[in-house]
Amino acid sequence: MVTIAELRMRNKKMSQRKLAKELGTTQSAISLWEKEPLSIGGKNLVKLALYFKVSTDDILGIEHNNN
């Protein structure tokens, strides 16, 4: 799992406010998503994944066991 906060820090220590502007949402939404990743709606989850070039599973902390 990679947290949204980690993704922001990897991206030149991007602020929540800047990320919110990039995604067309609010800083308070970003803050909530960082605390509760499962609260992210589908469209915003896809926007985050595309913006940071990671999978939605990574953001949600879903791990696949390929046994």
PDB file of N, CA, C and O in Angstrom:
ATOM      1  N   MET A   1       0.842  -1.183   0.000  1.00  0.00           N
ATOM      2  CA  MET A   1       0.000   0.000   0.000  1.00  0.00           C
ATOM      3  C   MET A   1       0.882   1.240   0.000  1.00  0.00           C
ATOM      4  O   MET A   1       1.884   1.322   0.711  1.00  0.00           O
ATOM      5  N   VAL A   2       0.480   2.185  -0.810  1.00  0.00           N
ATOM      6  CA  VAL A   2       1.144   3.476  -0.822  1.00  0.00           C
ATOM      7  C   VAL A   2       0.092   4.519  -0.440  1.00  0.00           C
ATOM      8  O   VAL A   2      -0.983   4.571  -1.038  1.00  0.00           O
ATOM      9  N   THR A   3       0.398   5.331   0.540  1.00  0.00           N
ATOM     10  CA  THR A   3      -0.593   6.313   0.979  1.00  0.00           C
ATOM     11  C   THR A   3      -0.573   7.546   0.083  1.00  0.00           C
ATOM     12  O   THR A   3       0.410   7.824  -0.604  1.00  0.00           O
ATOM     13  N   ILE A   4      -1.663   8.261   0.108  1.00  0.00           N
ATOM     14  CA  ILE A   4      -1.740   9.502  -0.673  1.00  0.00           C
ATOM     15  C   ILE A   4      -0.695  10.487  -0.167  1.00  0.00           C
ATOM     16  O   ILE A   4      -0.075  11.197  -0.960  1.00  0.00           O
ATOM     17  N   ALA A   5      -0.497  10.536   1.138  1.00  0.00           N
ATOM     18  CA  ALA A   5       0.527  11.426   1.699  1.00  0.00           C
ATOM     19  C   ALA A   5       1.905  11.071   1.156  1.00  0.00           C
ATOM     20  O   ALA A   5       2.687  11.961   0.822  1.00  0.00           O
ATOM     21  N   GLU A   6       2.213   9.770   1.063  1.00  0.00           N
ATOM     22  CA  GLU A   6       3.497   9.341   0.502  1.00  0.00           C
ATOM     23  C   GLU A   6       3.620   9.761  -0.958  1.00  0.00           C
ATOM     24  O   GLU A   6       4.674  10.229  -1.390  1.00  0.00           O
ATOM     25  N   LEU A   7       2.553   9.595  -1.703  1.00  0.00           N
ATOM     26  CA  LEU A   7       2.568  10.001  -3.113  1.00  0.00           C
ATOM     27  C   LEU A   7       2.803  11.503  -3.245  1.00  0.00           C
ATOM     28  O   LEU A   7       3.542  11.950  -4.122  1.00  0.00           O
ATOM     29  N   ARG A   8       2.172  12.270  -2.374  1.00  0.00           N
ATOM     30  CA  ARG A   8       2.377  13.723  -2.418  1.00  0.00           C
ATOM     31  C   ARG A   8       3.822  14.079  -2.108  1.00  0.00           C
ATOM     32  O   ARG A   8       4.403  14.951  -2.755  1.00  0.00           O
ATOM     33  N   MET A   9       4.407  13.400  -1.111  1.00  0.00           N
ATOM     34  CA  MET A   9       5.790  13.694  -0.724  1.00  0.00           C
ATOM     35  C   MET A   9       6.766  13.320  -1.840  1.00  0.00           C
ATOM     36  O   MET A   9       7.766  14.005  -2.054  1.00  0.00           O
ATOM     37  N   ARG A  10       6.468  12.229  -2.548  1.00  0.00           N
ATOM     38  CA  ARG A  10       7.318  11.830  -3.680  1.00  0.00           C
ATOM     39  C   ARG A  10       7.234  12.836  -4.819  1.00  0.00           C
ATOM     40  O   ARG A  10       8.139  12.920  -5.648  1.00  0.00           O
ATOM     41  N   ASN A  11       6.169  13.581  -4.856  1.00  0.00           N
ATOM     42  CA  ASN A  11       5.935  14.556  -5.925  1.00  0.00           C
ATOM     43  C   ASN A  11       6.299  15.960  -5.429  1.00  0.00           C
ATOM     44  O   ASN A  11       5.448  16.844  -5.335  1.00  0.00           O
ATOM     45  N   LYS A  12       7.572  16.135  -5.117  1.00  0.00           N
ATOM     46  CA  LYS A  12       8.105  17.440  -4.699  1.00  0.00           C
ATOM     47  C   LYS A  12       7.372  18.016  -3.492  1.00  0.00           C
ATOM     48  O   LYS A  12       7.112  19.217  -3.422  1.00  0.00           O
ATOM     49  N   LYS A  13       7.045  17.142  -2.543  1.00  0.00           N
ATOM     50  CA  LYS A  13       6.379  17.548  -1.304  1.00  0.00           C
ATOM     51  C   LYS A  13       5.132  18.383  -1.574  1.00  0.00           C
ATOM     52  O   LYS A  13       4.916  19.427  -0.959  1.00  0.00           O
ATOM     53  N   MET A  14       4.332  17.906  -2.493  1.00  0.00           N
ATOM     54  CA  MET A  14       3.095  18.572  -2.898  1.00  0.00           C
ATOM     55  C   MET A  14       2.155  18.732  -1.702  1.00  0.00           C
ATOM     56  O   MET A  14       1.997  17.809  -0.904  1.00  0.00           O
ATOM     57  N   SER A  15       1.547  19.882  -1.584  1.00  0.00           N
ATOM     58  CA  SER A  15       0.593  20.123  -0.507  1.00  0.00           C
ATOM     59  C   SER A  15      -0.759  19.504  -0.847  1.00  0.00           C
ATOM     60  O   SER A  15      -1.056  19.215  -2.006  1.00  0.00           O
ATOM     61  N   GLN A  16      -1.562  19.311   0.182  1.00  0.00           N
ATOM     62  CA  GLN A  16      -2.921  18.830  -0.038  1.00  0.00           C
ATOM     63  C   GLN A  16      -3.690  19.826  -0.896  1.00  0.00           C
ATOM     64  O   GLN A  16      -4.462  19.435  -1.772  1.00  0.00           O
ATOM     65  N   ARG A  17      -3.481  21.088  -0.646  1.00  0.00           N
ATOM     66  CA  ARG A  17      -4.177  22.141  -1.400  1.00  0.00           C
ATOM     67  C   ARG A  17      -3.842  22.073  -2.888  1.00  0.00           C
ATOM     68  O   ARG A  17      -4.728  22.193  -3.735  1.00  0.00           O
ATOM     69  N   LYS A  18      -2.552  21.881  -3.206  1.00  0.00           N
ATOM     70  CA  LYS A  18      -2.123  21.797  -4.603  1.00  0.00           C
ATOM     71  C   LYS A  18      -2.720  20.562  -5.278  1.00  0.00           C
ATOM     72  O   LYS A  18      -3.196  20.642  -6.410  1.00  0.00           O
ATOM     73  N   LEU A  19      -2.696  19.425  -4.589  1.00  0.00           N
ATOM     74  CA  LEU A  19      -3.272  18.204  -5.150  1.00  0.00           C
ATOM     75  C   LEU A  19      -4.772  18.398  -5.376  1.00  0.00           C
ATOM     76  O   LEU A  19      -5.302  17.988  -6.409  1.00  0.00           O
ATOM     77  N   ALA A  20      -5.443  19.007  -4.432  1.00  0.00           N
ATOM     78  CA  ALA A  20      -6.878  19.259  -4.575  1.00  0.00           C
ATOM     79  C   ALA A  20      -7.155  20.089  -5.822  1.00  0.00           C
ATOM     80  O   ALA A  20      -8.093  19.805  -6.567  1.00  0.00           O
ATOM     81  N   LYS A  21      -6.352  21.096  -6.044  1.00  0.00           N
ATOM     82  CA  LYS A  21      -6.518  21.947  -7.228  1.00  0.00           C
ATOM     83  C   LYS A  21      -6.304  21.136  -8.507  1.00  0.00           C
ATOM     84  O   LYS A  21      -7.057  21.279  -9.471  1.00  0.00           O
ATOM     85  N   GLU A  22      -5.289  20.294  -8.512  1.00  0.00           N
ATOM     86  CA  GLU A  22      -4.987  19.468  -9.690  1.00  0.00           C
ATOM     87  C   GLU A  22      -6.133  18.504 -10.017  1.00  0.00           C
ATOM     88  O   GLU A  22      -6.403  18.220 -11.184  1.00  0.00           O
ATOM     89  N   LEU A  23      -6.801  18.005  -8.969  1.00  0.00           N
ATOM     90  CA  LEU A  23      -7.858  17.010  -9.168  1.00  0.00           C
ATOM     91  C   LEU A  23      -9.251  17.614  -9.223  1.00  0.00           C
ATOM     92  O   LEU A  23     -10.224  16.909  -9.488  1.00  0.00           O
ATOM     93  N   GLY A  24      -9.353  18.917  -8.974  1.00  0.00           N
ATOM     94  CA  GLY A  24     -10.655  19.566  -9.009  1.00  0.00           C
ATOM     95  C   GLY A  24     -11.521  19.235  -7.807  1.00  0.00           C
ATOM     96  O   GLY A  24     -12.733  19.056  -7.928  1.00  0.00           O
ATOM     97  N   THR A  25     -10.882  19.154  -6.639  1.00  0.00           N
ATOM     98  CA  THR A  25     -11.610  18.859  -5.407  1.00  0.00           C
ATOM     99  C   THR A  25     -11.140  19.814  -4.314  1.00  0.00           C
ATOM    100  O   THR A  25     -10.497  20.821  -4.608  1.00  0.00           O
ATOM    101  N   THR A  26     -11.448  19.512  -3.079  1.00  0.00           N
ATOM    102  CA  THR A  26     -11.085  20.398  -1.970  1.00  0.00           C
ATOM    103  C   THR A  26      -9.952  19.800  -1.140  1.00  0.00           C
ATOM    104  O   THR A  26      -9.700  18.596  -1.168  1.00  0.00           O
ATOM    105  N   GLN A  27      -9.285  20.672  -0.409  1.00  0.00           N
ATOM    106  CA  GLN A  27      -8.224  20.236   0.489  1.00  0.00           C
ATOM    107  C   GLN A  27      -8.797  19.339   1.578  1.00  0.00           C
ATOM    108  O   GLN A  27      -8.150  18.378   1.993  1.00  0.00           O
ATOM    109  N   SER A  28      -9.993  19.643   2.040  1.00  0.00           N
ATOM    110  CA  SER A  28     -10.596  18.812   3.088  1.00  0.00           C
ATOM    111  C   SER A  28     -10.899  17.403   2.568  1.00  0.00           C
ATOM    112  O   SER A  28     -10.829  16.440   3.332  1.00  0.00           O
ATOM    113  N   ALA A  29     -11.235  17.271   1.278  1.00  0.00           N
ATOM    114  CA  ALA A  29     -11.452  15.950   0.692  1.00  0.00           C
ATOM    115  C   ALA A  29     -10.140  15.159   0.684  1.00  0.00           C
ATOM    116  O   ALA A  29     -10.126  13.975   1.023  1.00  0.00           O
ATOM    117  N   ILE A  30      -9.057  15.802   0.303  1.00  0.00           N
ATOM    118  CA  ILE A  30      -7.751  15.130   0.284  1.00  0.00           C
ATOM    119  C   ILE A  30      -7.391  14.670   1.692  1.00  0.00           C
ATOM    120  O   ILE A  30      -6.922  13.547   1.880  1.00  0.00           O
ATOM    121  N   SER A  31      -7.608  15.528   2.673  1.00  0.00           N
ATOM    122  CA  SER A  31      -7.328  15.184   4.060  1.00  0.00           C
ATOM    123  C   SER A  31      -8.130  13.960   4.493  1.00  0.00           C
ATOM    124  O   SER A  31      -7.584  13.054   5.123  1.00  0.00           O
ATOM    125  N   LEU A  32      -9.409  13.925   4.165  1.00  0.00           N
ATOM    126  CA  LEU A  32     -10.255  12.781   4.501  1.00  0.00           C
ATOM    127  C   LEU A  32      -9.752  11.520   3.820  1.00  0.00           C
ATOM    128  O   LEU A  32      -9.665  10.469   4.455  1.00  0.00           O
ATOM    129  N   TRP A  33      -9.419  11.606   2.539  1.00  0.00           N
ATOM    130  CA  TRP A  33      -8.939  10.438   1.796  1.00  0.00           C
ATOM    131  C   TRP A  33      -7.660   9.883   2.407  1.00  0.00           C
ATOM    132  O   TRP A  33      -7.452   8.670   2.433  1.00  0.00           O
ATOM    133  N   GLU A  34      -6.798  10.779   2.900  1.00  0.00           N
ATOM    134  CA  GLU A  34      -5.552  10.311   3.504  1.00  0.00           C
ATOM    135  C   GLU A  34      -5.833   9.541   4.792  1.00  0.00           C
ATOM    136  O   GLU A  34      -5.121   8.592   5.118  1.00  0.00           O
ATOM    137  N   LYS A  35      -6.867   9.947   5.520  1.00  0.00           N
ATOM    138  CA  LYS A  35      -7.225   9.262   6.763  1.00  0.00           C
ATOM    139  C   LYS A  35      -8.046   8.000   6.501  1.00  0.00           C
ATOM    140  O   LYS A  35      -7.905   7.002   7.208  1.00  0.00           O
ATOM    141  N   GLU A  36      -8.902   8.052   5.484  1.00  0.00           N
ATOM    142  CA  GLU A  36      -9.845   6.976   5.186  1.00  0.00           C
ATOM    143  C   GLU A  36      -9.841   6.677   3.684  1.00  0.00           C
ATOM    144  O   GLU A  36     -10.752   7.114   2.980  1.00  0.00           O
ATOM    145  N   PRO A  37      -8.844   5.946   3.172  1.00  0.00           N
ATOM    146  CA  PRO A  37      -8.759   5.703   1.726  1.00  0.00           C
ATOM    147  C   PRO A  37     -10.019   5.093   1.118  1.00  0.00           C
ATOM    148  O   PRO A  37     -10.320   5.325  -0.053  1.00  0.00           O
ATOM    149  N   LEU A  38     -10.754   4.317   1.907  1.00  0.00           N
ATOM    150  CA  LEU A  38     -11.955   3.692   1.361  1.00  0.00           C
ATOM    151  C   LEU A  38     -13.092   4.681   1.156  1.00  0.00           C
ATOM    152  O   LEU A  38     -14.130   4.324   0.600  1.00  0.00           O
ATOM    153  N   SER A  39     -12.909   5.918   1.600  1.00  0.00           N
ATOM    154  CA  SER A  39     -13.942   6.942   1.411  1.00  0.00           C
ATOM    155  C   SER A  39     -13.850   7.609   0.034  1.00  0.00           C
ATOM    156  O   SER A  39     -14.723   8.397  -0.328  1.00  0.00           O
ATOM    157  N   ILE A  40     -12.820   7.306  -0.719  1.00  0.00           N
ATOM    158  CA  ILE A  40     -12.628   7.926  -2.032  1.00  0.00           C
ATOM    159  C   ILE A  40     -13.647   7.351  -3.012  1.00  0.00           C
ATOM    160  O   ILE A  40     -13.756   6.134  -3.162  1.00  0.00           O
ATOM    161  N   GLY A  41     -14.386   8.228  -3.672  1.00  0.00           N
ATOM    162  CA  GLY A  41     -15.331   7.781  -4.697  1.00  0.00           C
ATOM    163  C   GLY A  41     -14.593   7.257  -5.921  1.00  0.00           C
ATOM    164  O   GLY A  41     -13.417   7.559  -6.122  1.00  0.00           O
ATOM    165  N   GLY A  42     -15.274   6.489  -6.719  1.00  0.00           N
ATOM    166  CA  GLY A  42     -14.674   5.840  -7.883  1.00  0.00           C
ATOM    167  C   GLY A  42     -13.968   6.773  -8.841  1.00  0.00           C
ATOM    168  O   GLY A  42     -12.828   6.517  -9.231  1.00  0.00           O
ATOM    169  N   LYS A  43     -14.633   7.860  -9.231  1.00  0.00           N
ATOM    170  CA  LYS A  43     -14.023   8.790 -10.190  1.00  0.00           C
ATOM    171  C   LYS A  43     -12.764   9.421  -9.616  1.00  0.00           C
ATOM    172  O   LYS A  43     -11.760   9.557 -10.314  1.00  0.00           O
ATOM    173  N   ASN A  44     -12.817   9.808  -8.344  1.00  0.00           N
ATOM    174  CA  ASN A  44     -11.647  10.434  -7.730  1.00  0.00           C
ATOM    175  C   ASN A  44     -10.526   9.432  -7.510  1.00  0.00           C
ATOM    176  O   ASN A  44      -9.351   9.791  -7.587  1.00  0.00           O
ATOM    177  N   LEU A  45     -10.870   8.194  -7.241  1.00  0.00           N
ATOM    178  CA  LEU A  45      -9.858   7.155  -7.103  1.00  0.00           C
ATOM    179  C   LEU A  45      -9.103   6.980  -8.413  1.00  0.00           C
ATOM    180  O   LEU A  45      -7.877   6.868  -8.418  1.00  0.00           O
ATOM    181  N   VAL A  46      -9.825   6.958  -9.509  1.00  0.00           N
ATOM    182  CA  VAL A  46      -9.194   6.835 -10.827  1.00  0.00           C
ATOM    183  C   VAL A  46      -8.344   8.069 -11.118  1.00  0.00           C
ATOM    184  O   VAL A  46      -7.233   7.940 -11.631  1.00  0.00           O
ATOM    185  N   LYS A  47      -8.846   9.261 -10.800  1.00  0.00           N
ATOM    186  CA  LYS A  47      -8.067  10.492 -11.013  1.00  0.00           C
ATOM    187  C   LYS A  47      -6.746  10.433 -10.243  1.00  0.00           C
ATOM    188  O   LYS A  47      -5.692  10.773 -10.781  1.00  0.00           O
ATOM    189  N   LEU A  48      -6.808  10.005  -8.996  1.00  0.00           N
ATOM    190  CA  LEU A  48      -5.585   9.884  -8.181  1.00  0.00           C
ATOM    191  C   LEU A  48      -4.605   8.896  -8.800  1.00  0.00           C
ATOM    192  O   LEU A  48      -3.417   9.187  -8.933  1.00  0.00           O
ATOM    193  N   ALA A  49      -5.109   7.738  -9.174  1.00  0.00           N
ATOM    194  CA  ALA A  49      -4.246   6.704  -9.750  1.00  0.00           C
ATOM    195  C   ALA A  49      -3.582   7.188 -11.037  1.00  0.00           C
ATOM    196  O   ALA A  49      -2.386   6.985 -11.241  1.00  0.00           O
ATOM    197  N   LEU A  50      -4.353   7.817 -11.886  1.00  0.00           N
ATOM    198  CA  LEU A  50      -3.785   8.327 -13.138  1.00  0.00           C
ATOM    199  C   LEU A  50      -2.792   9.455 -12.878  1.00  0.00           C
ATOM    200  O   LEU A  50      -1.736   9.512 -13.508  1.00  0.00           O
ATOM    201  N   TYR A  51      -3.121  10.337 -11.969  1.00  0.00           N
ATOM    202  CA  TYR A  51      -2.245  11.476 -11.681  1.00  0.00           C
ATOM    203  C   TYR A  51      -0.884  10.992 -11.172  1.00  0.00           C
ATOM    204  O   TYR A  51       0.159  11.477 -11.613  1.00  0.00           O
ATOM    205  N   PHE A  52      -0.905  10.036 -10.245  1.00  0.00           N
ATOM    206  CA  PHE A  52       0.345   9.565  -9.651  1.00  0.00           C
ATOM    207  C   PHE A  52       0.935   8.342 -10.356  1.00  0.00           C
ATOM    208  O   PHE A  52       2.003   7.860  -9.978  1.00  0.00           O
ATOM    209  N   LYS A  53       0.239   7.842 -11.383  1.00  0.00           N
ATOM    210  CA  LYS A  53       0.718   6.690 -12.156  1.00  0.00           C
ATOM    211  C   LYS A  53       0.934   5.462 -11.268  1.00  0.00           C
ATOM    212  O   LYS A  53       1.979   4.811 -11.310  1.00  0.00           O
ATOM    213  N   VAL A  54      -0.085   5.173 -10.470  1.00  0.00           N
ATOM    214  CA  VAL A  54      -0.107   3.964  -9.647  1.00  0.00           C
ATOM    215  C   VAL A  54      -1.457   3.292  -9.863  1.00  0.00           C
ATOM    216  O   VAL A  54      -2.355   3.868 -10.477  1.00  0.00           O
ATOM    217  N   SER A  55      -1.594   2.077  -9.357  1.00  0.00           N
ATOM    218  CA  SER A  55      -2.874   1.391  -9.515  1.00  0.00           C
ATOM    219  C   SER A  55      -3.850   1.815  -8.411  1.00  0.00           C
ATOM    220  O   SER A  55      -3.445   2.285  -7.347  1.00  0.00           O
ATOM    221  N   THR A  56      -5.116   1.641  -8.686  1.00  0.00           N
ATOM    222  CA  THR A  56      -6.131   1.918  -7.672  1.00  0.00           C
ATOM    223  C   THR A  56      -5.956   0.953  -6.502  1.00  0.00           C
ATOM    224  O   THR A  56      -6.187   1.325  -5.351  1.00  0.00           O
ATOM    225  N   ASP A  57      -5.552  -0.273  -6.788  1.00  0.00           N
ATOM    226  CA  ASP A  57      -5.301  -1.239  -5.720  1.00  0.00           C
ATOM    227  C   ASP A  57      -4.205  -0.740  -4.785  1.00  0.00           C
ATOM    228  O   ASP A  57      -4.306  -0.913  -3.571  1.00  0.00           O
ATOM    229  N   ASP A  58      -3.169  -0.127  -5.329  1.00  0.00           N
ATOM    230  CA  ASP A  58      -2.094   0.426  -4.501  1.00  0.00           C
ATOM    231  C   ASP A  58      -2.645   1.462  -3.527  1.00  0.00           C
ATOM    232  O   ASP A  58      -2.309   1.448  -2.343  1.00  0.00           O
ATOM    233  N   ILE A  59      -3.484   2.353  -4.022  1.00  0.00           N
ATOM    234  CA  ILE A  59      -4.044   3.416  -3.180  1.00  0.00           C
ATOM    235  C   ILE A  59      -4.948   2.833  -2.098  1.00  0.00           C
ATOM    236  O   ILE A  59      -4.945   3.312  -0.964  1.00  0.00           O
ATOM    237  N   LEU A  60      -5.715   1.813  -2.437  1.00  0.00           N
ATOM    238  CA  LEU A  60      -6.652   1.216  -1.486  1.00  0.00           C
ATOM    239  C   LEU A  60      -6.010   0.175  -0.575  1.00  0.00           C
ATOM    240  O   LEU A  60      -6.640  -0.298   0.371  1.00  0.00           O
ATOM    241  N   GLY A  61      -4.759  -0.184  -0.859  1.00  0.00           N
ATOM    242  CA  GLY A  61      -4.060  -1.154  -0.029  1.00  0.00           C
ATOM    243  C   GLY A  61      -4.452  -2.586  -0.303  1.00  0.00           C
ATOM    244  O   GLY A  61      -4.360  -3.438   0.582  1.00  0.00           O
ATOM    245  N   ILE A  62      -4.886  -2.862  -1.516  1.00  0.00           N
ATOM    246  CA  ILE A  62      -5.279  -4.216  -1.896  1.00  0.00           C
ATOM    247  C   ILE A  62      -4.050  -4.965  -2.402  1.00  0.00           C
ATOM    248  O   ILE A  62      -3.376  -4.529  -3.335  1.00  0.00           O
ATOM    249  N   GLU A  63      -3.780  -6.084  -1.775  1.00  0.00           N
ATOM    250  CA  GLU A  63      -2.646  -6.895  -2.184  1.00  0.00           C
ATOM    251  C   GLU A  63      -3.139  -8.172  -2.826  1.00  0.00           C
ATOM    252  O   GLU A  63      -4.128  -8.759  -2.386  1.00  0.00           O
ATOM    253  N   HIS A  64      -2.453  -8.598  -3.858  1.00  0.00           N
ATOM    254  CA  HIS A  64      -2.810  -9.823  -4.563  1.00  0.00           C
ATOM    255  C   HIS A  64      -1.782 -10.896  -4.260  1.00  0.00           C
ATOM    256  O   HIS A  64      -0.581 -10.688  -4.430  1.00  0.00           O
ATOM    257  N   ASN A  65      -2.256 -12.026  -3.816  1.00  0.00           N
ATOM    258  CA  ASN A  65      -1.380 -13.172  -3.590  1.00  0.00           C
ATOM    259  C   ASN A  65      -1.468 -14.076  -4.798  1.00  0.00           C
ATOM    260  O   ASN A  65      -2.505 -14.690  -5.051  1.00  0.00           O
ATOM    261  N   ASN A  66      -0.405 -14.157  -5.528  1.00  0.00           N
ATOM    262  CA  ASN A  66      -0.367 -14.985  -6.744  1.00  0.00           C
ATOM    263  C   ASN A  66       0.269 -16.326  -6.416  1.00  0.00           C
ATOM    264  O   ASN A  66       1.372 -16.626  -6.873  1.00  0.00           O
ATOM    265  N   ASN A  67      -0.406 -17.106  -5.648  1.00  0.00           N
ATOM    266  CA  ASN A  67       0.115 -18.431  -5.261  1.00  0.00           C
ATOM    267  C   ASN A  67      -0.277 -19.472  -6.264  1.00  0.00           C
ATOM    268  O   ASN A  67       0.071 -20.642  -6.108  1.00  0.00           O
TER     269      ASN A  67
END
